[in-house]
Amino acid sequence: MKGGFRRGILWGMIVVLLLALGACEREEATVVVDLSKRERLEAPVRPFDLTYAYLPQYTHEVSFQRHHDLVVYLQKQTGLRVRQVYPDTFDDHMTMVHKGRIDISFVNPFVYVKMADAGDARAFARIEEPEITIGSTKDGVAWWQLPGRAHFRGQVIVRGNDSRFARLEDCRGKRWIAVDHSSAGGYLYPLGLFYEHGITAADFAEIAFSPGPGGKQEKVVMAVLAGRYDLGSIREGTLDVMKGIIADGAVRVLAHTKWYPGWVYAARTGLEPSIVDAVRQALLALEPTNPADRKILEMAGFLRVIVATDADYKPIRRLIEEIGPLNMP
């Protein structure tokens, strides 16, 4: 009995061995894998149909907050996949348009004229901004919104307690920080204002421009407030954006510039005309009396969008000619 049990175990082991040998014979040849060579696999993504950029006058965060709803609206109205992109500087924005990386630009009129005269873009719409004024009521301070305007202006600012400045001529010999050499309200318009008062670029101890990417308007205000520069130039409306960030009265507006044509929508040269028309029609359809549209417009700082042509920007070209290249650092 004991010997039979041992023979059973032996035959079982032989059967298992034979099955294992059979399985090995059916295996495929060994494949050598070289782990030093790898390829990144990505899921296919539908490309965006359109890129949209807001000139980086404020931080990228402000740019996103102001225009995100508008971009979503354009997608719904046109059926195009629209992607908002964020150039770091004014020069970056113009370069990206030149290279075809920005299809729709929302820019100041000085940058627009530069792009248009280089053959890179053409105006198709512009905005009216809500005109806001401030005054006192029995209960305190209140805001009133007046009818919109398609023009805007710049401001010359100084510290609120800086007694050296009583009039524009007091800026001679001082250090001036401007937004950007391509800024309209934050440089070109104030430069024109100084020029009207007989003050040229050479009359300042220094002209500097807001450093780094984005947030250029805010940086001018903070540089003046910190005393790094004697005066600054910004577009009107910047101090409203900074309410709650700086103390009331910390910065004083010394002078306003003239009014000039406002911000403009421009399409890059070569963009399909039917796409430009679809975007234009969608923007023009925004109705301030419609609550949903009004929310989008208010977030962007617009009252409405109206038609624009290149001829609307003749005053900018005239101002550049009057100032002359010698006064443009």
Backbone bond lengths (Angstrom), bond angles and torsions (degrees), N, CA, C in turn:
res aa  C-N    CA-C-N  psi(-1)  N-CA   C-N-CA  omega(-1)  CA-C   N-CA-C  phi
1 M - - - 1.467 - - 1.522 110.73 -
2 K 1.340 112.28 -44.36 1.453 117.25 -179.86 1.517 111.78 -65.33
3 G 1.363 118.04 -40.79 1.464 121.79 179.09 1.513 111.82 -65.63
4 G 1.379 118.50 -36.58 1.471 121.03 177.80 1.508 112.51 -64.47
5 F 1.348 115.31 -37.63 1.477 118.67 179.07 1.527 111.32 -62.87
6 R 1.345 116.19 -41.35 1.467 120.08 179.55 1.517 111.58 -65.52
7 R 1.347 117.19 -39.48 1.465 119.42 178.98 1.529 110.59 -65.41
8 G 1.361 116.45 -33.82 1.487 118.31 177.81 1.510 111.62 -63.81
9 I 1.346 116.37 -43.46 1.479 119.85 179.37 1.516 111.13 -62.60
10 L 1.344 115.87 -40.96 1.472 120.56 -178.63 1.517 110.42 -62.25
11 W 1.370 116.77 -46.89 1.471 119.32 179.64 1.537 111.50 -64.07
12 G 1.348 116.57 -34.94 1.467 119.00 177.45 1.520 110.98 -62.60
13 M 1.325 116.93 -42.84 1.469 120.41 -179.88 1.521 111.20 -64.90
14 I 1.320 115.66 -36.64 1.472 119.23 179.58 1.527 110.34 -65.88
15 V 1.356 116.67 -40.42 1.480 120.04 -179.81 1.529 110.87 -64.15
16 V 1.367 116.11 -45.06 1.477 119.82 179.37 1.515 110.88 -60.99
17 L 1.340 117.10 -41.25 1.470 121.59 -179.98 1.518 111.27 -62.74
18 L 1.350 115.28 -42.70 1.475 119.10 -179.87 1.525 111.04 -65.10
19 L 1.374 117.63 -39.95 1.462 120.52 178.00 1.525 111.40 -63.78
20 A 1.349 116.57 -41.00 1.474 120.54 179.91 1.511 110.69 -63.98
21 L 1.342 116.66 -41.44 1.463 119.99 179.16 1.526 111.12 -64.10
22 G 1.357 115.77 -35.55 1.464 119.59 178.65 1.514 112.07 -66.41
23 A 1.381 114.71 -40.23 1.473 119.09 179.60 1.509 110.99 -63.96
24 C 1.359 116.39 -40.80 1.465 119.86 179.65 1.515 111.49 -61.92
25 E 1.307 116.61 -35.34 1.461 119.39 -178.79 1.514 111.61 -67.89
26 R 1.422 115.10 -28.99 1.477 116.78 -178.49 1.526 113.04 -83.81
27 E 1.358 121.54 -10.21 1.465 123.56 -179.31 1.530 111.70 -65.07
28 E 1.375 115.86 148.22 1.460 120.40 177.97 1.512 110.12 -76.86
29 A 1.286 115.44 164.47 1.458 120.18 -179.23 1.532 109.89 -63.27
30 T 1.308 117.40 146.71 1.449 122.87 -179.18 1.525 111.00 -65.38
31 V 1.344 116.65 135.23 1.466 122.18 178.50 1.524 108.82 -104.60
32 V 1.305 117.13 126.99 1.446 121.65 178.71 1.527 109.28 -87.15
33 V 1.342 118.14 125.52 1.468 122.99 -179.17 1.523 109.31 -107.56
34 D 1.328 115.37 125.45 1.462 121.00 177.03 1.532 108.31 -95.11
35 L 1.349 116.52 101.13 1.461 120.79 -175.73 1.520 113.22 -73.86
36 S 1.325 116.53 -6.98 1.468 118.57 179.07 1.534 111.07 -78.21
37 K 1.350 116.91 -14.75 1.458 120.45 -179.53 1.515 108.71 -111.04
38 R 1.355 116.17 112.18 1.447 120.91 -176.62 1.522 110.23 -128.56
39 E 1.305 115.74 148.46 1.463 120.88 177.45 1.516 109.10 -124.52
40 R 1.363 116.32 130.16 1.462 120.96 -178.35 1.525 109.50 -79.96
41 L 1.318 115.35 122.35 1.455 120.04 179.46 1.521 109.35 -99.88
42 E 1.322 117.41 129.20 1.459 122.01 179.54 1.520 109.80 -126.70
43 A 1.307 114.66 142.57 1.460 119.25 177.34 1.519 109.39 -66.64
44 P 1.314 118.44 138.87 1.464 120.30 179.52 1.527 111.10 -62.85
45 V 1.336 116.72 134.01 1.469 122.00 -178.99 1.520 108.44 -121.93
46 R 1.317 115.34 134.49 1.465 118.71 178.24 1.523 109.21 -67.32
47 P 1.327 118.97 126.08 1.464 119.69 -178.39 1.520 111.23 -66.43
48 F 1.327 115.07 154.38 1.456 119.35 176.66 1.529 109.29 -71.55
49 D 1.324 115.11 147.51 1.463 119.96 -179.31 1.517 111.68 -84.10
50 L 1.337 115.80 -25.14 1.463 119.21 -169.41 1.526 109.68 -151.50
51 T 1.321 117.32 137.99 1.465 120.93 172.77 1.524 108.32 -109.20
52 Y 1.325 114.49 142.38 1.477 122.31 -172.49 1.521 107.26 -131.80
53 A 1.307 117.67 131.62 1.470 119.78 -178.51 1.520 110.87 -138.97
54 Y 1.330 113.60 138.43 1.470 123.87 175.45 1.529 105.72 -102.57
55 L 1.312 117.51 122.18 1.463 121.00 179.04 1.536 109.74 -48.24
56 P 1.344 118.98 131.53 1.477 120.34 -170.61 1.524 114.16 -75.55
57 Q 1.321 116.91 62.55 1.466 119.43 177.80 1.531 110.88 -72.21
58 Y 1.354 116.06 -32.61 1.460 120.67 176.67 1.528 108.34 -114.81
59 T 1.355 117.53 -174.09 1.459 120.47 179.66 1.532 110.18 -65.09
60 H 1.341 115.29 160.81 1.466 119.18 177.58 1.530 110.06 -61.21
61 E 1.332 116.76 -33.30 1.465 120.43 178.63 1.521 110.32 -61.64
62 V 1.345 116.26 -45.36 1.467 119.66 178.57 1.530 110.14 -65.20
63 S 1.337 116.76 -40.39 1.469 120.48 178.61 1.523 110.67 -59.00
64 F 1.343 115.53 -44.56 1.468 119.52 179.37 1.525 110.71 -63.46
65 Q 1.339 116.22 -49.60 1.465 119.63 -176.82 1.527 111.55 -60.33
66 R 1.318 116.44 -39.79 1.457 119.63 -175.72 1.526 112.62 -71.90
67 H 1.341 116.52 -36.18 1.470 118.19 -169.59 1.524 114.82 -113.32
68 H 1.333 118.66 -3.42 1.463 118.61 -177.36 1.529 111.88 -60.83
69 D 1.331 117.55 -48.74 1.469 120.27 -179.79 1.524 110.82 -60.63
70 L 1.322 116.19 -36.14 1.465 120.54 179.74 1.525 110.59 -66.27
71 V 1.331 116.83 -40.56 1.465 120.98 178.89 1.535 109.87 -65.28
72 V 1.323 116.96 -42.82 1.471 120.68 177.54 1.534 110.00 -61.04
73 Y 1.331 115.52 -42.09 1.472 120.50 178.27 1.535 110.85 -60.81
74 L 1.330 117.15 -44.94 1.469 120.62 -179.62 1.527 110.73 -61.59
75 Q 1.326 116.43 -37.62 1.467 119.48 178.57 1.524 110.84 -61.71
76 K 1.339 115.30 -45.17 1.463 119.45 -178.04 1.527 111.53 -66.72
77 Q 1.322 116.25 -40.68 1.462 120.16 -174.90 1.524 113.19 -75.35
78 T 1.333 116.79 -34.12 1.468 119.86 -174.90 1.524 112.60 -100.30
79 G 1.331 117.15 -19.13 1.459 119.55 -175.27 1.517 112.91 77.18
80 L 1.335 116.68 6.45 1.461 121.53 179.83 1.522 109.73 -93.92
81 R 1.323 116.50 147.59 1.460 120.30 173.72 1.529 107.32 -84.98
82 V 1.316 116.10 112.75 1.464 122.12 -173.95 1.528 108.84 -109.07
83 R 1.315 116.38 132.15 1.470 120.76 178.49 1.521 109.13 -119.05
84 Q 1.346 116.08 125.95 1.462 119.65 176.54 1.526 109.01 -82.18
85 V 1.304 117.49 127.38 1.462 122.16 179.02 1.521 108.83 -114.32
86 Y 1.338 116.02 160.05 1.462 120.97 -168.70 1.530 111.24 -129.89
87 P 1.300 117.82 87.76 1.479 119.37 173.70 1.534 109.49 -62.50
88 D 1.319 116.27 149.27 1.466 119.54 -178.37 1.531 112.49 -80.25
89 T 1.315 115.99 -35.83 1.467 120.01 -175.32 1.531 110.00 -134.19
90 F 1.330 115.03 170.45 1.461 119.62 176.99 1.536 109.99 -62.88
91 D 1.341 116.47 -41.09 1.464 119.75 179.25 1.523 111.07 -64.06
92 D 1.353 116.38 -40.12 1.471 120.21 177.28 1.526 110.23 -58.03
93 H 1.325 115.06 -43.32 1.468 119.82 -178.06 1.538 109.79 -59.64
94 M 1.329 116.00 -49.46 1.475 119.33 -177.88 1.528 111.22 -64.27
95 T 1.335 116.60 -37.79 1.468 120.14 179.10 1.528 110.80 -65.23
96 M 1.338 116.17 -41.71 1.469 119.91 -179.37 1.527 111.22 -65.83
97 V 1.334 117.23 -36.14 1.467 119.64 175.94 1.525 109.45 -65.96
98 H 1.337 115.83 -43.48 1.472 120.35 -179.39 1.529 111.22 -59.29
99 K 1.348 116.19 -36.37 1.469 120.84 -178.27 1.530 112.93 -88.37
100 G 1.338 116.87 3.82 1.460 120.05 177.53 1.511 114.22 78.63
101 R 1.342 117.82 16.96 1.468 120.51 -177.98 1.526 112.14 -92.76
102 I 1.322 118.18 -9.31 1.464 122.73 172.81 1.527 107.32 -124.30
103 D 1.323 115.80 122.23 1.466 119.57 -178.41 1.526 111.49 -88.36
104 I 1.331 115.82 -47.32 1.465 121.10 -177.55 1.529 108.23 -117.87
105 S 1.330 116.00 123.92 1.463 121.23 -179.44 1.513 110.39 -112.78
106 F 1.327 114.98 139.69 1.458 120.38 168.21 1.526 105.98 -115.05
107 V 1.324 116.34 108.30 1.470 120.42 -166.82 1.517 111.45 -137.26
108 N 1.341 114.49 165.17 1.459 118.61 174.15 1.536 109.01 -74.98
109 P 1.326 117.65 161.33 1.469 119.53 -173.96 1.526 114.30 -67.15
110 F 1.348 118.36 -26.30 1.466 120.41 178.46 1.528 109.96 -68.75
111 V 1.337 116.42 -46.09 1.466 120.24 176.99 1.525 109.68 -63.48
112 Y 1.337 115.74 -39.62 1.471 117.78 178.94 1.524 111.34 -58.84
113 V 1.343 116.45 -47.59 1.474 119.85 -178.48 1.533 110.22 -60.04
114 K 1.326 117.05 -40.31 1.473 119.76 177.66 1.530 110.78 -61.22
115 M 1.342 116.49 -45.27 1.464 119.51 -178.50 1.526 110.90 -68.24
116 A 1.336 116.42 -41.41 1.465 120.11 -177.95 1.522 110.87 -66.48
117 D 1.338 116.87 -43.22 1.461 119.76 -178.43 1.529 111.84 -70.01
118 A 1.335 116.62 -19.95 1.469 120.54 174.50 1.524 111.41 -86.49
119 G 1.337 116.19 -1.76 1.466 120.40 179.85 1.511 114.10 78.04
120 D 1.340 117.15 19.15 1.468 119.97 -174.50 1.527 114.15 -97.15
121 A 1.340 118.88 -20.10 1.470 119.56 -173.95 1.525 110.23 -156.01
122 R 1.330 115.31 162.26 1.460 121.47 179.63 1.520 109.69 -140.37
123 A 1.333 116.01 136.36 1.471 121.30 -178.90 1.524 111.08 -69.93
124 F 1.345 116.40 142.31 1.462 118.90 174.08 1.536 112.13 -136.37
125 A 1.323 117.96 -11.74 1.469 120.08 177.72 1.528 108.27 -159.92
126 R 1.304 117.00 160.51 1.459 121.51 174.18 1.518 108.27 -146.26
127 I 1.297 115.34 171.42 1.459 117.45 -173.49 1.530 111.17 -111.08
128 E 1.303 114.52 156.56 1.455 121.65 163.02 1.519 106.22 -105.43
129 E 1.304 116.05 134.05 1.467 120.40 179.01 1.520 109.82 -99.58
130 P 1.326 116.92 146.84 1.466 118.61 174.73 1.516 109.41 -67.00
131 E 1.315 115.63 131.08 1.466 119.13 178.05 1.518 107.75 -90.13
132 I 1.313 114.59 117.88 1.458 119.88 -174.19 1.518 109.55 -115.42
133 T 1.291 116.51 136.81 1.456 120.10 176.16 1.529 108.76 -130.03
134 I 1.281 116.00 163.88 1.455 119.82 -176.25 1.524 109.44 -124.57
135 G 1.308 116.42 144.99 1.460 119.71 179.74 1.509 111.03 -159.27
136 S 1.309 117.01 178.08 1.460 121.06 -176.06 1.521 111.04 -103.03
137 T 1.293 116.15 145.81 1.454 122.50 173.34 1.527 107.43 -124.00
138 K 1.310 116.60 177.57 1.467 119.91 178.30 1.519 110.98 -61.43
139 D 1.349 115.40 -31.73 1.462 120.01 -176.61 1.525 112.93 -90.43
140 G 1.298 117.45 -3.64 1.458 119.33 -178.68 1.520 111.22 134.37
141 V 1.332 115.59 -147.29 1.465 120.65 -175.87 1.521 109.79 -92.34
142 A 1.304 117.27 140.40 1.461 120.98 179.84 1.527 109.57 -141.09
143 W 1.328 115.36 158.09 1.463 121.28 178.65 1.516 109.16 -103.35
144 W 1.312 115.75 145.27 1.448 120.98 170.09 1.516 108.63 -124.39
145 Q 1.299 116.51 139.55 1.461 120.10 175.83 1.512 108.85 -105.42
146 L 1.330 116.08 123.95 1.450 122.29 -179.34 1.527 109.16 -100.74
147 P 1.350 117.59 170.86 1.462 120.11 179.07 1.521 111.73 -52.79
148 G 1.310 116.62 150.87 1.469 121.15 -174.01 1.510 113.36 -70.77
149 R 1.329 114.83 169.07 1.455 121.57 177.96 1.527 108.43 -142.47
150 A 1.320 115.30 146.18 1.460 120.85 -178.87 1.517 110.50 -97.06
151 H 1.324 117.62 16.07 1.456 122.55 -179.61 1.532 109.04 -127.37
152 F 1.312 115.81 160.58 1.457 118.98 174.75 1.527 108.54 -146.36
153 R 1.329 117.52 175.03 1.459 120.90 -176.40 1.522 110.42 -146.00
154 G 1.318 115.19 169.55 1.451 120.96 179.36 1.517 110.95 -104.70
155 Q 1.333 114.71 171.62 1.458 121.18 179.46 1.529 109.79 -134.77
156 V 1.310 115.88 145.91 1.471 121.91 169.73 1.517 106.29 -103.02
157 I 1.337 115.96 125.28 1.466 119.71 -175.36 1.530 111.55 -119.80
158 V 1.310 115.83 152.09 1.479 123.36 174.04 1.525 107.40 -138.37
159 R 1.307 116.83 170.93 1.468 118.79 175.69 1.535 109.80 -65.52
160 G 1.297 115.39 146.81 1.456 120.18 -174.97 1.508 113.75 -60.68
161 N 1.342 117.33 -31.52 1.468 121.01 -176.49 1.526 112.67 -104.24
162 D 1.339 117.54 14.85 1.465 120.48 -178.69 1.530 109.51 -85.23
163 S 1.332 116.29 100.37 1.474 121.37 -174.55 1.526 113.29 -76.69
164 R 1.330 118.08 -3.24 1.472 120.23 179.55 1.524 111.41 -70.71
165 F 1.331 116.81 -19.59 1.466 119.96 -172.88 1.525 111.09 -110.61
166 A 1.356 115.32 112.60 1.460 120.76 174.30 1.526 110.52 -118.03
167 R 1.317 117.35 -24.74 1.464 122.34 -179.57 1.523 108.60 -147.75
168 L 1.321 115.52 168.48 1.461 120.59 -173.57 1.533 111.78 -61.75
169 E 1.339 116.83 -34.97 1.473 120.36 -177.94 1.537 111.59 -62.18
170 D 1.318 117.65 -20.19 1.462 120.88 179.04 1.532 112.43 -69.08
171 C 1.319 116.18 -7.88 1.476 119.98 -179.67 1.525 112.27 -79.15
172 R 1.332 117.03 -13.93 1.477 119.40 179.16 1.533 110.12 -57.56
173 G 1.318 115.21 137.20 1.461 120.31 175.87 1.524 114.39 77.52
174 K 1.313 117.45 3.44 1.472 120.99 -176.75 1.532 110.87 -99.89
175 R 1.325 114.61 170.44 1.471 121.40 178.92 1.523 109.35 -94.13
176 W 1.335 115.89 124.28 1.458 122.22 -173.57 1.530 109.53 -115.30
177 I 1.311 117.18 127.68 1.461 120.01 171.24 1.528 108.85 -111.11
178 A 1.332 115.27 127.18 1.463 122.45 179.39 1.526 108.96 -112.67
179 V 1.320 115.48 170.79 1.464 119.85 -174.47 1.523 111.68 -70.89
180 D 1.315 116.17 -53.72 1.460 121.45 -176.99 1.519 106.47 -165.02
181 H 1.325 117.22 152.65 1.472 117.99 179.80 1.524 111.68 -67.09
182 S 1.360 117.92 -12.41 1.465 121.85 175.55 1.527 111.98 -109.03
183 S 1.321 117.00 14.70 1.460 120.23 178.48 1.530 109.62 -81.67
184 A 1.322 116.59 139.31 1.471 120.38 179.74 1.533 109.52 -84.29
185 G 1.338 116.37 -70.82 1.465 119.92 -179.51 1.512 112.74 -67.43
186 G 1.331 116.86 -25.69 1.463 121.11 -176.50 1.511 114.42 -95.07
187 Y 1.349 118.35 2.29 1.466 119.53 175.51 1.539 112.65 -155.85
188 L 1.346 116.86 -61.31 1.469 118.72 -173.33 1.522 112.03 -59.19
189 Y 1.322 118.33 -48.28 1.464 120.30 -177.84 1.533 111.25 -64.30
190 P 1.361 119.55 -46.40 1.471 118.61 176.21 1.526 112.53 -61.76
191 L 1.332 116.69 -35.69 1.467 119.37 177.18 1.526 109.75 -61.24
192 G 1.343 116.41 -40.84 1.461 120.35 176.83 1.523 111.69 -64.41
193 L 1.333 116.32 -37.25 1.467 120.53 178.74 1.534 110.51 -64.67
194 F 1.325 116.30 -45.86 1.466 119.76 177.40 1.531 110.36 -60.31
195 Y 1.336 115.63 -42.55 1.463 120.81 -178.14 1.534 110.32 -60.53
196 E 1.328 116.89 -39.73 1.476 121.00 178.01 1.525 111.43 -61.78
197 H 1.331 116.62 -28.76 1.469 121.17 -179.79 1.527 111.97 -96.48
198 G 1.315 115.95 17.15 1.464 120.01 175.67 1.520 114.00 76.49
199 I 1.299 117.27 17.85 1.465 121.43 -179.29 1.527 108.26 -108.70
200 T 1.316 116.91 122.97 1.467 120.87 -179.21 1.527 109.37 -107.36
201 A 1.318 115.65 173.53 1.468 120.83 -179.61 1.528 110.96 -59.10
202 A 1.334 116.36 -32.45 1.470 120.26 -178.32 1.528 112.83 -70.37
203 D 1.337 117.84 -13.48 1.469 120.97 -177.85 1.531 113.36 -83.14
204 F 1.319 117.26 -4.90 1.466 119.99 179.80 1.532 110.42 -96.81
205 A 1.314 115.50 147.46 1.466 119.25 176.28 1.522 110.17 -66.22
206 E 1.322 116.08 -30.92 1.462 120.95 179.85 1.524 108.81 -163.03
207 I 1.324 116.26 143.31 1.470 121.45 167.99 1.520 106.36 -122.11
208 A 1.326 116.00 118.05 1.468 121.03 179.53 1.525 108.40 -118.16
209 F 1.324 115.09 162.42 1.462 120.39 179.18 1.516 109.94 -122.19
210 S 1.300 115.01 148.31 1.458 122.01 -176.19 1.530 110.21 -55.81
211 P 1.343 117.98 126.06 1.469 119.95 -173.30 1.525 112.97 -84.27
212 G 1.323 115.69 163.95 1.459 122.16 169.83 1.508 114.05 73.98
213 P 1.359 115.18 176.99 1.464 120.07 -178.20 1.525 112.14 -80.94
214 G 1.337 116.74 145.39 1.458 122.88 172.87 1.524 113.92 53.63
215 G 1.335 115.18 174.64 1.454 120.81 174.70 1.513 114.57 59.41
216 K 1.317 117.08 27.31 1.457 119.03 -171.41 1.521 112.78 -69.97
217 Q 1.320 117.63 -37.65 1.463 119.60 178.96 1.529 109.98 -64.01
218 E 1.336 115.52 -46.51 1.460 119.62 -178.47 1.538 111.55 -61.92
219 K 1.335 116.23 -38.08 1.466 120.13 -178.30 1.526 111.68 -64.77
220 V 1.332 116.38 -34.43 1.470 119.29 177.13 1.529 109.44 -62.94
221 V 1.309 116.37 -48.31 1.473 120.69 -179.00 1.528 109.89 -59.22
222 M 1.327 117.24 -46.25 1.460 120.64 -176.68 1.529 111.42 -68.21
223 A 1.347 117.73 -34.11 1.467 121.04 179.29 1.523 110.88 -66.65
224 V 1.341 116.76 -39.47 1.472 120.63 177.28 1.527 109.68 -69.07
225 L 1.304 115.66 -43.68 1.459 120.35 -178.96 1.529 111.39 -61.54
226 A 1.335 116.14 -36.47 1.465 120.64 -179.61 1.530 112.69 -79.65
227 G 1.334 117.14 -7.76 1.459 120.60 178.79 1.519 114.34 83.15
228 R 1.321 117.55 9.95 1.465 119.31 178.51 1.522 110.82 -71.91
229 Y 1.328 116.25 -26.69 1.469 121.41 175.54 1.527 108.30 -133.91
230 D 1.358 115.94 155.59 1.466 120.49 -176.24 1.523 111.90 -79.23
231 L 1.323 116.07 -36.08 1.465 120.85 -177.81 1.512 109.62 -144.57
232 G 1.314 115.12 160.73 1.464 120.13 177.63 1.508 110.25 -139.61
233 S 1.332 115.41 166.80 1.468 119.88 176.37 1.520 108.03 -131.74
234 I 1.313 114.96 132.65 1.462 122.34 -177.29 1.521 109.17 -139.79
235 R 1.309 116.27 168.03 1.457 118.72 172.99 1.533 108.69 -84.22
236 E 1.318 114.89 147.96 1.461 118.49 177.36 1.528 109.40 -61.92
237 G 1.297 117.59 136.85 1.460 122.71 -177.05 1.520 112.06 111.74
238 T 1.348 116.67 -21.78 1.464 119.84 -179.09 1.525 111.70 -62.37
239 L 1.314 116.88 -42.69 1.462 119.45 -178.41 1.529 111.27 -65.15
240 D 1.340 116.80 -27.56 1.468 119.24 174.60 1.519 110.44 -67.49
241 V 1.348 116.34 -41.15 1.469 121.00 178.65 1.527 110.83 -61.27
242 M 1.354 116.59 -30.14 1.464 120.59 -174.57 1.534 113.28 -96.18
243 K 1.307 117.00 7.87 1.475 118.93 176.32 1.524 109.56 -59.42
244 G 1.298 116.81 133.76 1.455 121.24 -176.05 1.517 112.96 92.48
245 I 1.356 116.20 -17.28 1.471 120.72 177.85 1.522 110.07 -95.97
246 I 1.329 115.85 -40.09 1.462 120.12 177.21 1.533 108.44 -115.84
247 A 1.305 115.53 153.98 1.465 120.37 -178.39 1.530 110.56 -72.04
248 D 1.306 116.22 147.38 1.459 120.72 175.90 1.517 109.48 -58.96
249 G 1.333 116.77 132.81 1.456 121.26 177.98 1.517 114.78 82.84
250 A 1.340 117.69 -4.29 1.463 119.87 179.88 1.513 111.46 -67.00
251 V 1.326 116.03 -29.56 1.466 122.25 179.17 1.519 108.16 -123.64
252 R 1.339 115.13 138.02 1.473 120.56 -177.20 1.529 109.40 -118.17
253 V 1.341 116.26 138.23 1.467 120.51 175.78 1.523 107.93 -84.99
254 L 1.345 116.23 114.80 1.466 120.94 -179.17 1.520 111.30 -81.33
255 A 1.341 117.05 -35.64 1.468 119.82 -177.78 1.520 110.19 -160.06
256 H 1.336 114.83 154.18 1.465 122.07 173.20 1.523 108.77 -108.86
257 T 1.322 116.14 149.29 1.464 120.21 174.74 1.532 108.84 -85.55
258 K 1.321 115.87 179.21 1.474 120.86 171.54 1.530 108.58 -68.26
259 W 1.316 114.89 167.62 1.465 121.21 173.80 1.531 109.37 -84.47
260 Y 1.322 115.68 138.94 1.470 121.28 177.43 1.530 108.77 -135.06
261 P 1.354 116.91 165.76 1.477 119.61 179.81 1.524 111.79 -54.22
262 G 1.324 115.22 143.34 1.455 120.94 -173.64 1.517 114.71 -84.21
263 W 1.322 114.74 -167.01 1.471 122.08 -175.03 1.526 110.87 -66.76
264 V 1.314 114.02 151.82 1.458 120.28 -167.28 1.521 111.26 -133.21
265 Y 1.327 115.15 147.31 1.464 121.50 168.79 1.527 108.30 -95.28
266 A 1.331 115.63 131.63 1.465 120.60 179.57 1.521 109.23 -133.71
267 A 1.319 115.51 143.54 1.471 121.89 177.00 1.517 108.57 -103.13
268 R 1.313 115.79 140.59 1.470 118.61 178.81 1.519 109.65 -64.98
269 T 1.300 116.16 149.28 1.451 121.61 177.14 1.531 109.46 -61.22
270 G 1.320 116.07 132.15 1.463 120.59 178.96 1.509 114.31 97.48
271 L 1.333 117.58 -9.84 1.457 119.46 177.96 1.532 108.78 -67.88
272 E 1.324 115.89 136.07 1.452 122.01 -177.23 1.538 110.85 -50.68
273 P 1.357 118.86 122.97 1.473 120.94 -177.74 1.519 114.25 -54.76
274 S 1.333 117.11 -34.89 1.472 118.73 -179.33 1.530 110.47 -66.23
275 I 1.337 117.62 -31.62 1.466 120.73 177.50 1.531 109.90 -71.04
276 V 1.327 116.37 -43.75 1.473 120.05 178.08 1.526 109.54 -59.29
277 D 1.316 116.28 -43.18 1.475 119.64 -179.13 1.528 111.11 -65.18
278 A 1.330 116.94 -39.56 1.470 119.86 179.30 1.528 110.94 -63.21
279 V 1.334 116.83 -42.23 1.465 120.73 179.11 1.534 109.90 -67.05
280 R 1.335 115.85 -43.66 1.471 119.61 179.40 1.525 110.54 -59.14
281 Q 1.319 117.04 -47.99 1.468 120.26 -177.85 1.529 111.46 -63.02
282 A 1.328 115.95 -38.08 1.472 119.17 178.91 1.526 111.02 -65.33
283 L 1.328 116.49 -42.44 1.466 120.00 180.00 1.531 111.05 -66.18
284 L 1.337 116.11 -43.18 1.465 119.71 -178.72 1.530 111.67 -66.97
285 A 1.331 116.60 -23.66 1.466 120.77 -177.65 1.521 113.00 -77.77
286 L 1.328 117.33 -11.82 1.469 119.77 178.74 1.532 109.12 -64.51
287 E 1.309 115.38 120.43 1.463 121.38 -172.53 1.534 110.29 -111.55
288 P 1.333 117.65 116.37 1.472 120.02 -176.84 1.523 114.38 -59.37
289 T 1.335 117.61 -24.48 1.466 119.21 -179.25 1.529 112.26 -82.42
290 N 1.339 116.86 -12.97 1.464 120.74 176.22 1.527 108.76 -83.86
291 P 1.347 119.16 122.08 1.475 120.18 -174.71 1.527 114.06 -55.48
292 A 1.337 117.63 -41.48 1.469 120.04 -179.14 1.524 110.81 -66.29
293 D 1.333 116.43 -44.29 1.464 120.12 178.91 1.527 110.91 -66.92
294 R 1.331 115.40 -39.42 1.469 119.46 -178.52 1.534 110.91 -60.37
295 K 1.327 116.00 -37.78 1.466 119.87 178.74 1.525 110.94 -61.94
296 I 1.338 116.31 -42.93 1.474 120.78 179.01 1.524 110.27 -63.89
297 L 1.341 115.60 -45.14 1.463 120.53 -178.27 1.523 111.57 -64.27
298 E 1.319 116.65 -44.83 1.465 120.02 -178.57 1.524 110.93 -63.84
299 M 1.335 116.34 -39.95 1.455 119.46 179.31 1.531 110.96 -61.43
300 A 1.336 116.19 -38.00 1.470 120.78 -179.40 1.526 112.31 -80.47
301 G 1.334 117.44 -11.10 1.461 120.13 -177.18 1.520 112.95 82.63
302 F 1.342 117.02 19.38 1.459 122.00 179.91 1.536 109.56 -101.54
303 L 1.337 115.50 154.24 1.451 119.21 165.42 1.525 108.86 -94.94
304 R 1.320 116.13 -45.62 1.471 122.49 174.40 1.526 107.79 -161.39
305 V 1.339 116.30 172.47 1.460 122.56 175.34 1.519 108.14 -114.26
306 I 1.335 116.59 134.64 1.457 121.46 -178.31 1.529 109.14 -126.57
307 V 1.316 116.38 168.10 1.466 121.50 -178.68 1.525 110.18 -70.34
308 A 1.308 116.86 145.30 1.471 121.47 176.28 1.519 109.74 -135.87
309 T 1.321 115.11 151.96 1.465 121.29 171.59 1.520 107.73 -130.40
310 D 1.296 115.70 167.64 1.461 120.26 -179.33 1.535 111.30 -60.53
311 A 1.330 117.01 -31.06 1.469 120.94 -177.56 1.531 111.90 -64.30
312 D 1.315 118.49 -21.96 1.473 120.84 179.44 1.522 111.92 -63.44
313 Y 1.324 117.14 -15.98 1.471 120.56 -172.59 1.525 113.10 -106.94
314 K 1.335 115.64 19.04 1.473 119.97 173.98 1.523 112.23 -59.30
315 P 1.355 119.89 -39.40 1.477 119.08 179.53 1.527 112.90 -58.72
316 I 1.334 117.70 -30.93 1.462 120.55 179.02 1.537 109.54 -69.98
317 R 1.310 116.10 -45.21 1.476 119.45 179.69 1.536 110.13 -63.87
318 R 1.348 116.05 -37.16 1.474 120.06 178.86 1.532 110.46 -65.04
319 L 1.322 117.17 -41.76 1.464 120.86 179.84 1.537 110.60 -63.74
320 I 1.322 116.94 -41.75 1.469 120.81 179.46 1.529 110.09 -61.26
321 E 1.332 116.12 -40.12 1.464 120.16 179.15 1.525 110.59 -66.44
322 E 1.333 117.15 -40.74 1.467 120.79 -178.31 1.532 111.13 -64.49
323 I 1.307 116.11 -43.47 1.465 119.62 -178.91 1.518 110.34 -66.98
324 G 1.316 115.84 -42.13 1.467 120.23 177.35 1.514 113.13 82.88
325 P 1.313 116.22 151.81 1.476 120.69 -176.30 1.517 113.76 -63.08
326 L 1.340 118.49 -26.13 1.463 120.01 -177.75 1.527 111.88 -68.50
327 N 1.321 116.72 -23.39 1.463 119.60 179.83 1.524 112.95 -99.88
328 M 1.339 115.97 9.13 1.464 120.44 179.78 1.527 108.03 -109.61
329 P 1.347 118.21 96.99 1.465 119.43 -177.85 1.519 111.94 -65.58
